[in-house]
Amino acid sequence: MRRTLAILASTAVAASTVALAAPARAAENIPAGGASFPFVFISQCAADFNASQNNFNVTYTSTGSGTGKSNFTRGTFVTAMTDSAYSSTQTPPSWSWEYIPAIGGAITVPINLKNAQTGRTLGSSIQLKQTTLAKIFGGAITTWNHPEIIKDNPRIAKALPATPITIAYRSDASGTTNNFLQYLNAWAPSIFPKVQDDMGTAFPGLGGHVSVSLKSKKTAKNAFADQTAPHGLSTLARNFLAGVIDIVPEAFAMCAQTVNAYRRFAPGSWAPKTISWSPYNYTTAIRIACESETLTRMECRLPGADCNVFLTLAMLLGAGLDGLERKLDLKDQPLLAGSPTEIPAGATRLPRDLMEATDRLRGSARTREIYGASFIEHFAKLCEAESASLVRSVSPAEIERYLEGG
């Protein structure tokens, strides 16, 4: 009988869980994944272990705690890590398993705040009580000069600006977010429900991800789903995905039509750098989710929150339908492990800026055929004008770095 162990996080700190399987066949791959915060540590442990023997090869994919637990239950991950236990609405594995603590780390709330009088940072000076923090995340306190914050910070009260408090957080099934919410609940239970509702919505952040699925007109079923096929994808879905992989690098400007859009793809960011795909991997351009036949979908993680949603959908649907018409074979292998900063050998690199994306769009015969030559030419000119308008503009950051910095 397969015996698996899973790890539990503590409630006050962000800890992860791991699942270990009994010895398998020689040279067998052991897929692992889950919580993102221990990714660097676990990846190094896996690399050291893989180098020490030839019987097993452990790979760890940073998918987030929620997806890690669901994949562990489905058996997709032999090893899984999560920051939080299975909830009453989640299905645990049917085989024998236990929670075992593995790694822990403190949860912190970075504050980006400047002195209203001097412009210097106040982030390290301001003091926030637990109840105040809960009210901020619950929307009860919305400005930095709120009376409650001023009362607890008399020394810097005059320096607190009358500016809105902008909150950034993960809105997916993050175990770290779950632990933080539990912490807020302990100090302000009356506020917690609203915080939980807010954090469960599609907070825009930097990404404007688009999910696509296809419903059969004849059967009313999900045409992308085939639970018996590799990665749960039907032949139709594989043709569609192959079309997206083939066309999107050339049509990329349609989902990133501003100069600012390309800052998401800077080195060190979690935005994908290549047109890669993988089941459940949050580091790839196209993430395949197939928890069930009904929920099977493709999530395009390329667009930013500043994308034009109509152009983005046109890009995806045009590329995917072209793949269906040509019955393209999905030759690219899924990216099962690695970080967003890695460029796999042979992978197609996405454009680095708006002008490169514009040149690829204009020079592609396929994009002209799919989206129309007149549209491509007109849109390319708009992108050129957009890029030129900001190339001549000097930002405050450049003035501070190159002029005022000496």
C-alpha positions as CSV (number, residue, x, y, z in Angstrom):
1,M,0.0,0.0,0.0
2,R,1.3,3.5,-0.9
3,R,2.1,5.3,2.3
4,T,2.4,9.1,2.1
5,L,3.3,11.7,4.7
6,A,2.2,15.3,4.5
7,I,3.4,18.2,6.6
8,L,1.4,20.8,8.5
9,A,2.3,24.4,9.1
10,S,2.0,26.0,12.5
11,T,-0.7,28.8,12.8
12,A,1.4,31.7,13.9
13,V,4.2,31.4,11.4
14,A,4.2,30.5,7.7
15,A,5.4,26.9,7.6
16,S,5.2,24.4,4.9
17,T,4.2,20.8,4.5
18,V,5.8,18.0,2.7
19,A,4.6,14.6,1.5
20,L,7.0,11.7,1.1
21,A,6.3,8.4,-0.6
22,A,7.7,5.0,0.1
23,P,10.7,3.9,-2.0
24,A,9.7,3.7,-5.7
25,R,11.3,2.1,-8.7
26,A,14.9,3.0,-9.6
27,A,15.4,6.2,-11.6
28,E,11.7,7.2,-11.1
29,N,10.7,10.8,-11.1
30,I,9.1,12.1,-7.9
31,P,7.0,15.1,-8.7
32,A,6.6,17.6,-5.9
33,G,5.0,21.0,-5.5
34,G,3.0,23.3,-3.4
35,A,3.8,26.3,-1.3
36,S,5.9,29.0,-3.0
37,F,7.7,30.6,-0.1
38,P,10.1,27.6,0.5
39,F,10.7,27.1,-3.2
40,V,14.4,28.2,-3.2
41,F,15.2,26.1,-0.1
42,I,13.3,23.0,-1.3
43,S,14.7,23.2,-4.8
44,Q,18.2,23.3,-3.4
45,C,17.5,20.3,-1.2
46,A,16.1,18.4,-4.2
47,A,19.1,19.3,-6.3
48,D,21.5,18.0,-3.5
49,F,19.5,14.8,-3.1
50,N,19.3,14.2,-6.9
51,A,23.1,14.6,-7.1
52,S,23.7,12.2,-4.3
53,Q,22.1,9.1,-5.9
54,N,20.8,7.8,-9.2
55,N,17.6,6.0,-8.1
56,F,15.2,9.0,-7.8
57,N,14.8,12.5,-9.4
58,V,12.8,14.9,-7.2
59,T,11.3,18.0,-8.9
60,Y,9.5,20.8,-7.0
61,T,7.0,23.1,-8.7
62,S,5.9,26.3,-7.0
63,T,2.1,26.2,-7.4
64,G,0.9,27.7,-4.2
65,S,-0.4,25.8,-1.1
66,G,-4.0,25.4,-2.3
67,T,-3.0,23.8,-5.6
68,G,-0.4,21.7,-3.8
69,K,-3.0,20.2,-1.6
70,S,-5.4,19.4,-4.5
71,N,-2.6,17.8,-6.5
72,F,-1.5,15.8,-3.5
73,T,-5.0,14.5,-3.1
74,R,-5.3,13.6,-6.8
75,G,-1.9,11.9,-6.7
76,T,-0.3,14.3,-9.2
77,F,2.3,15.2,-6.6
78,V,4.0,12.5,-4.7
79,T,5.5,15.2,-2.5
80,A,3.5,18.3,-1.5
81,M,4.0,21.3,0.7
82,T,1.4,23.7,2.2
83,D,1.2,26.5,4.7
84,S,-2.2,25.4,6.0
85,A,-4.1,22.3,6.8
86,Y,-6.9,20.9,4.7
87,S,-10.1,22.9,5.3
88,S,-13.6,21.5,5.7
89,T,-14.3,22.1,2.0
90,Q,-11.1,20.4,0.7
91,T,-10.8,16.7,0.2
92,P,-7.8,15.0,1.8
93,P,-6.0,11.9,0.4
94,S,-7.8,8.6,0.7
95,W,-4.6,6.8,1.7
96,S,-2.8,6.9,5.0
97,W,-0.9,10.2,5.7
98,E,0.1,12.5,8.5
99,Y,1.1,16.2,9.0
100,I,4.8,16.8,9.7
101,P,6.3,20.3,10.2
102,A,9.1,21.0,7.8
103,I,10.1,24.6,7.5
104,G,9.0,27.9,9.1
105,G,9.3,31.6,8.5
106,A,7.8,34.8,9.9
107,I,5.0,36.6,8.0
108,T,5.8,40.3,7.7
109,V,3.9,43.3,6.4
110,P,6.2,45.7,4.4
111,I,5.2,49.3,4.6
112,N,6.1,51.8,1.8
113,L,5.4,55.2,3.4
114,K,7.2,58.5,3.2
115,N,7.3,61.5,5.6
116,A,4.8,64.1,4.4
117,Q,7.3,66.9,5.4
118,T,10.7,65.6,4.4
119,G,9.9,62.8,1.8
120,R,12.0,60.3,3.7
121,T,10.8,56.9,4.5
122,L,8.6,56.2,7.5
123,G,8.2,52.5,7.0
124,S,10.6,51.6,9.9
125,S,9.2,54.2,12.3
126,I,5.5,53.6,12.2
127,Q,3.9,51.3,14.8
128,L,0.7,49.4,14.1
129,K,-1.3,47.4,16.6
130,Q,-2.8,44.0,15.6
131,T,-6.3,45.4,15.7
132,T,-5.2,48.4,13.6
133,L,-3.7,46.1,11.1
134,A,-6.9,44.1,10.9
135,K,-8.9,47.3,10.3
136,I,-6.6,48.4,7.5
137,F,-6.9,45.1,5.7
138,G,-10.7,45.1,6.5
139,G,-11.2,48.5,4.9
140,A,-12.1,50.2,8.2
141,I,-9.0,52.4,8.1
142,T,-8.2,53.8,4.7
143,T,-5.7,56.7,5.2
144,W,-2.3,57.0,6.9
145,N,-3.4,60.0,9.0
146,H,-6.3,58.1,10.5
147,P,-6.9,59.1,14.2
148,E,-6.2,55.5,15.4
149,I,-2.8,55.5,13.7
150,I,-1.9,59.0,14.9
151,K,-2.8,58.1,18.5
152,D,-0.3,55.1,18.4
153,N,2.4,57.2,16.7
154,P,2.6,60.6,18.5
155,R,6.3,61.0,17.7
156,I,5.7,61.0,14.0
157,A,2.1,62.2,13.9
158,K,2.8,65.4,12.0
159,A,4.7,63.4,9.4
160,L,1.9,61.0,8.6
161,P,0.5,61.9,5.1
162,A,-3.2,62.2,4.3
163,T,-2.8,59.7,1.5
164,P,-4.9,56.5,0.9
165,I,-3.6,53.2,2.1
166,T,-3.1,50.8,-0.9
167,I,-3.0,47.1,0.0
168,A,-1.4,44.4,-2.1
169,Y,-1.8,40.7,-1.4
170,R,-2.2,37.4,-3.0
171,S,-5.8,36.5,-3.9
172,D,-5.3,32.8,-4.8
173,A,-5.3,29.8,-2.5
174,S,-2.2,30.9,-0.7
175,G,-1.4,29.2,2.5
176,T,0.6,32.2,3.7
177,T,-2.4,34.4,3.1
178,N,-4.6,31.9,5.0
179,N,-2.3,32.0,8.0
180,F,-2.2,35.8,8.0
181,L,-6.0,35.9,7.9
182,Q,-6.2,33.5,10.8
183,Y,-3.9,35.9,12.7
184,L,-6.2,38.8,11.9
185,N,-9.1,36.8,13.0
186,A,-7.6,36.2,16.4
187,W,-7.3,39.9,17.0
188,A,-10.4,41.2,15.2
189,P,-12.9,38.4,14.6
190,S,-15.6,40.9,13.6
191,I,-13.5,42.2,10.7
192,F,-12.2,38.9,9.5
193,P,-15.2,37.9,7.3
194,K,-14.8,41.0,5.2
195,V,-11.1,40.6,4.9
196,Q,-11.6,37.0,3.8
197,D,-14.2,38.1,1.2
198,D,-11.9,40.8,-0.1
199,M,-8.9,38.5,-0.4
200,G,-10.9,35.9,-2.2
201,T,-11.7,38.2,-5.0
202,A,-9.6,38.8,-8.2
203,F,-7.4,41.5,-6.8
204,P,-5.7,43.0,-9.9
205,G,-2.1,43.3,-8.6
206,L,0.2,43.2,-11.6
207,G,-1.3,40.3,-13.6
208,G,-4.4,40.3,-15.8
209,H,-4.5,36.5,-16.4
210,V,-7.1,35.1,-18.8
211,S,-8.6,31.6,-18.5
212,V,-10.0,29.9,-21.6
213,S,-12.1,26.7,-22.0
214,L,-14.3,25.4,-24.7
215,K,-17.8,24.0,-24.4
216,S,-19.1,21.5,-26.9
217,K,-22.3,22.6,-28.6
218,K,-23.4,19.0,-29.1
219,T,-22.7,17.5,-25.7
220,A,-22.5,20.6,-23.5
221,K,-19.3,19.2,-22.0
222,N,-15.9,20.7,-21.7
223,A,-14.2,20.0,-25.0
224,F,-10.8,20.7,-23.5
225,A,-11.1,17.9,-21.0
226,D,-10.0,14.2,-21.3
227,Q,-9.2,12.7,-17.9
228,T,-7.7,9.6,-19.6
229,A,-5.2,11.6,-21.6
230,P,-1.8,13.0,-20.5
231,H,-2.3,16.1,-18.3
232,G,-6.1,15.8,-18.7
233,L,-6.1,17.5,-22.1
234,S,-8.1,16.4,-25.1
235,T,-6.7,16.3,-28.6
236,L,-8.7,19.5,-29.3
237,A,-7.1,21.2,-26.3
238,R,-3.6,20.2,-27.4
239,N,-4.3,21.6,-30.9
240,F,-5.5,24.9,-29.4
241,L,-2.5,25.1,-27.0
242,A,-0.1,24.4,-29.9
243,G,-1.6,27.3,-31.8
244,V,-1.2,29.7,-28.9
245,I,2.4,28.6,-28.4
246,D,3.1,29.1,-32.1
247,I,1.5,32.5,-32.6
248,V,1.6,34.4,-29.3
249,P,5.4,35.2,-29.4
250,E,4.6,37.1,-32.7
251,A,1.3,38.6,-31.6
252,F,2.5,39.5,-28.1
253,A,2.0,43.2,-28.5
254,M,-1.8,42.6,-28.6
255,C,-1.7,41.7,-24.9
256,A,1.1,44.1,-23.9
257,Q,0.5,47.3,-25.9
258,T,2.1,49.8,-23.4
259,V,5.7,50.5,-22.5
260,N,4.9,49.8,-18.8
261,A,3.6,46.3,-19.6
262,Y,7.1,45.0,-20.2
263,R,8.3,46.0,-16.7
264,R,6.4,42.9,-15.4
265,F,8.8,40.7,-17.3
266,A,12.0,42.2,-15.8
267,P,14.6,39.7,-14.3
268,G,13.6,38.5,-10.9
269,S,9.8,38.9,-11.4
270,W,7.4,36.0,-11.4
271,A,6.0,36.8,-14.8
272,P,6.9,34.2,-17.4
273,K,9.8,35.0,-19.8
274,T,9.1,32.4,-22.4
275,I,6.1,30.9,-24.2
276,S,6.1,27.8,-22.0
277,W,3.3,25.6,-20.6
278,S,2.7,23.2,-17.8
279,P,0.0,21.7,-15.6
280,Y,-0.4,23.7,-12.4
281,N,3.0,25.5,-12.7
282,Y,2.7,29.2,-11.8
283,T,6.0,30.1,-13.5
284,T,4.8,29.3,-17.1
285,A,3.1,31.4,-19.7
286,I,0.2,28.9,-20.0
287,R,-0.9,27.1,-16.9
288,I,-3.1,24.0,-17.4
289,A,-5.7,23.4,-14.7
290,C,-7.6,20.1,-14.8
291,E,-9.0,19.5,-11.3
292,S,-12.1,18.0,-12.9
293,E,-13.7,17.7,-16.4
294,T,-15.9,20.8,-15.7
295,L,-13.0,23.0,-14.5
296,T,-10.4,22.1,-17.1
297,R,-9.0,25.3,-18.6
298,M,-6.0,27.1,-19.9
299,E,-4.8,30.1,-17.9
300,C,-2.8,32.6,-19.9
301,R,-0.5,34.3,-17.4
302,L,1.1,36.7,-19.9
303,P,-1.2,39.8,-19.8
304,G,-0.8,42.5,-17.2
305,A,-3.6,44.4,-15.4
306,D,-3.1,47.2,-18.0
307,C,-3.9,45.0,-20.9
308,N,-6.7,45.7,-23.4
309,V,-9.0,42.7,-22.6
310,F,-10.6,42.7,-26.1
311,L,-7.2,42.6,-27.9
312,T,-6.0,39.9,-25.4
313,L,-8.9,37.7,-26.0
314,A,-8.6,38.2,-29.8
315,M,-5.0,37.2,-29.6
316,L,-5.7,34.0,-27.6
317,L,-8.8,32.9,-29.6
318,G,-7.2,33.7,-33.0
319,A,-4.1,31.8,-32.1
320,G,-6.0,28.8,-30.6
321,L,-8.5,28.5,-33.4
322,D,-5.6,28.7,-35.9
323,G,-4.1,25.7,-34.1
324,L,-7.5,23.8,-34.3
325,E,-7.8,24.5,-38.1
326,R,-4.3,23.3,-38.8
327,K,-4.5,20.5,-36.3
328,L,-1.2,21.5,-34.8
329,D,0.6,18.9,-32.8
330,L,1.7,19.9,-29.3
331,K,5.4,19.2,-29.6
332,D,6.6,21.5,-26.7
333,Q,7.1,19.5,-23.5
334,P,5.6,20.9,-20.2
335,L,7.9,22.8,-17.9
336,L,7.6,20.7,-14.8
337,A,10.1,22.6,-12.6
338,G,12.2,25.8,-12.5
339,S,11.8,29.4,-11.6
340,P,10.4,32.3,-13.8
341,T,13.9,33.7,-14.2
342,E,15.1,30.6,-16.0
343,I,15.1,30.4,-19.8
344,P,14.8,26.7,-20.8
345,A,17.0,25.5,-23.7
346,G,15.2,25.9,-27.0
347,A,12.3,28.0,-25.5
348,T,11.0,30.9,-27.5
349,R,11.9,34.1,-25.6
350,L,9.1,36.7,-25.4
351,P,9.7,40.3,-26.6
352,R,11.7,42.4,-24.1
353,D,10.0,45.7,-24.9
354,L,7.2,47.2,-26.9
355,M,9.3,48.0,-30.0
356,E,10.6,44.4,-30.3
357,A,7.0,43.1,-29.9
358,T,5.9,45.6,-32.6
359,D,8.6,44.4,-35.0
360,R,7.6,40.8,-34.5
361,L,3.9,41.6,-35.0
362,R,4.5,43.6,-38.2
363,G,6.9,41.1,-39.6
364,S,4.8,38.0,-39.1
365,A,2.9,36.6,-42.1
366,R,0.8,34.4,-39.7
367,T,-0.5,37.3,-37.7
368,R,-1.5,39.2,-40.9
369,E,-3.4,36.1,-42.0
370,I,-5.2,35.5,-38.7
371,Y,-6.0,39.1,-37.6
372,G,-6.0,40.9,-40.9
373,A,-3.2,42.8,-42.6
374,S,-4.9,46.2,-42.2
375,F,-5.4,45.8,-38.5
376,I,-1.8,44.6,-37.9
377,E,-0.4,47.6,-39.8
378,H,-2.6,50.1,-38.0
379,F,-2.0,48.6,-34.6
380,A,1.8,48.4,-35.2
381,K,1.8,52.2,-35.9
382,L,-0.1,52.9,-32.7
383,C,2.5,50.8,-30.8
384,E,5.3,52.7,-32.4
385,A,3.8,56.0,-31.5
386,E,3.2,54.8,-27.9
387,S,6.9,53.7,-27.6
388,A,8.2,56.9,-29.2
389,S,6.1,59.1,-26.8
390,L,7.8,57.7,-23.8
391,V,11.3,57.2,-25.2
392,R,11.7,61.0,-25.1
393,S,10.3,61.3,-21.6
394,V,12.6,61.4,-18.6
395,S,11.2,59.7,-15.5
396,P,11.6,61.0,-11.9
397,A,13.5,57.8,-11.2
398,E,16.1,58.6,-13.9
399,I,16.5,62.2,-12.7
400,E,17.1,60.9,-9.2
401,R,19.5,58.2,-10.3
402,Y,21.5,60.1,-13.0
403,L,21.2,63.8,-12.1
404,E,20.5,64.3,-8.4
405,G,22.5,61.2,-7.4
406,G,25.6,62.8,-8.8
